[in-house]
Amino acid sequence: MRDVIEEACPLTEVIDHVAGKWSIGVLVAAAHGPVRFTELERAINGISRRMLTLTLRKLERDGLLCRTVYPTVPPKVEYTLTAMAQELHETLRSLTDWAERHRGNIAAAQKHYDAAERQ
């Protein structure tokens, strides 16, 4: 049992950091090159400015985003994925592909399970 906990612990810790809907949205939006705050705000449906700020800080702290401030007036700030985040993005794409391939099977299994529970 301890082996399972030791194996799952790093995975759980990382998923807790990156699996939130806002974090994934930021990672996907920034995957195609440098992106500015307002571009992220427009690209991520429903996110507030405060939540976007908190998410950006968290991802930067975790080493997944690089924040570059240009000395202009007004200041220009861009966010880019780090190499580690680019690798994570590829993994998220694989997971997305898996979800799309199996969405129908999962829905059918849920429908079968729910029907059996009603009987």
C-alpha positions as CSV (number, residue, x, y, z in Angstrom):
1,M,0.0,0.0,0.0
2,R,2.9,2.4,0.8
3,D,4.2,1.9,-2.8
4,V,0.9,3.1,-4.2
5,I,0.9,6.2,-2.0
6,E,4.5,7.0,-2.9
7,E,3.8,6.5,-6.6
8,A,0.6,8.6,-6.5
9,C,1.9,11.4,-4.3
10,P,4.0,13.4,-6.9
11,L,1.2,12.9,-9.5
12,T,-1.4,14.2,-7.1
13,E,0.7,17.2,-6.1
14,V,1.3,18.2,-9.7
15,I,-2.3,17.7,-10.8
16,D,-3.4,19.8,-7.9
17,H,-1.3,22.7,-9.3
18,V,-2.2,22.4,-13.0
19,A,-5.5,20.7,-13.3
20,G,-7.7,23.7,-12.4
21,K,-9.8,24.9,-15.3
22,W,-8.1,28.3,-15.2
23,S,-4.6,26.9,-15.2
24,I,-5.3,24.7,-18.1
25,G,-6.9,27.6,-20.0
26,V,-3.8,29.7,-19.4
27,L,-1.4,26.9,-20.5
28,V,-3.4,26.3,-23.6
29,A,-3.7,30.0,-24.5
30,A,0.0,30.6,-24.0
31,A,1.1,27.5,-25.9
32,H,1.2,29.3,-29.2
33,G,3.7,31.9,-28.2
34,P,3.9,35.0,-26.1
35,V,0.6,36.3,-24.8
36,R,-0.4,39.4,-23.0
37,F,-2.7,39.7,-20.0
38,T,-5.6,41.2,-22.0
39,E,-5.3,38.5,-24.6
40,L,-5.5,35.8,-21.9
41,E,-8.5,37.6,-20.4
42,R,-10.3,37.5,-23.7
43,A,-9.3,33.9,-24.5
44,I,-10.4,32.3,-21.2
45,N,-14.2,32.5,-21.0
46,G,-15.5,33.5,-17.6
47,I,-12.2,34.3,-15.8
48,S,-12.1,37.4,-13.7
49,R,-9.1,39.7,-13.7
50,R,-8.4,38.8,-10.1
51,M,-8.5,35.0,-10.8
52,L,-6.3,35.5,-13.9
53,T,-3.8,37.4,-11.9
54,L,-3.7,34.7,-9.2
55,T,-3.4,31.9,-11.7
56,L,-0.6,33.6,-13.6
57,R,1.3,34.1,-10.4
58,K,0.8,30.5,-9.3
59,L,2.0,29.2,-12.7
60,E,5.0,31.5,-12.7
61,R,5.9,30.4,-9.1
62,D,5.6,26.7,-10.2
63,G,8.0,27.4,-13.1
64,L,5.5,26.9,-15.8
65,L,5.2,30.5,-17.1
66,C,7.9,33.1,-17.8
67,R,6.8,36.7,-17.3
68,T,8.6,39.3,-19.3
69,V,8.2,43.0,-18.5
70,Y,9.3,45.4,-21.3
71,P,10.4,48.9,-20.2
72,T,7.8,50.9,-22.1
73,V,5.1,53.3,-21.1
74,P,2.7,51.8,-20.3
75,P,4.6,48.6,-19.4
76,K,4.2,45.7,-21.7
77,V,4.0,42.3,-20.1
78,E,4.1,39.0,-21.9
79,Y,3.7,35.4,-20.7
80,T,5.3,32.4,-22.3
81,L,5.4,28.8,-21.5
82,T,8.7,27.4,-20.0
83,A,10.2,24.3,-21.6
84,M,8.6,22.3,-18.7
85,A,5.2,23.7,-19.5
86,Q,5.6,23.0,-23.2
87,E,6.2,19.4,-22.4
88,L,3.1,19.5,-20.1
89,H,1.1,21.0,-22.9
90,E,1.9,18.0,-25.2
91,T,0.7,15.7,-22.4
92,L,-2.5,17.7,-22.1
93,R,-3.0,17.4,-25.9
94,S,-2.6,13.6,-25.6
95,L,-5.1,13.5,-22.8
96,T,-7.5,15.7,-24.8
97,D,-7.1,13.3,-27.8
98,W,-7.9,10.3,-25.4
99,A,-11.0,12.1,-24.0
100,E,-12.3,12.9,-27.5
101,R,-11.8,9.3,-28.7
102,H,-13.5,7.8,-25.6
103,R,-16.2,10.4,-24.8
104,G,-18.9,8.3,-26.4
105,N,-17.8,5.1,-24.6
106,I,-17.8,6.9,-21.3
107,A,-21.3,8.4,-21.9
108,A,-22.6,4.9,-22.9
109,A,-21.0,3.3,-19.8
110,Q,-22.6,6.0,-17.5
111,K,-26.0,5.5,-19.1
112,H,-25.7,1.7,-18.7
113,Y,-24.6,2.1,-15.0
114,D,-27.3,4.6,-14.2
115,A,-30.0,2.3,-15.8
116,A,-28.7,-0.7,-13.7
117,E,-28.8,1.5,-10.6
118,R,-32.5,2.4,-11.2
119,Q,-33.5,-1.3,-11.3
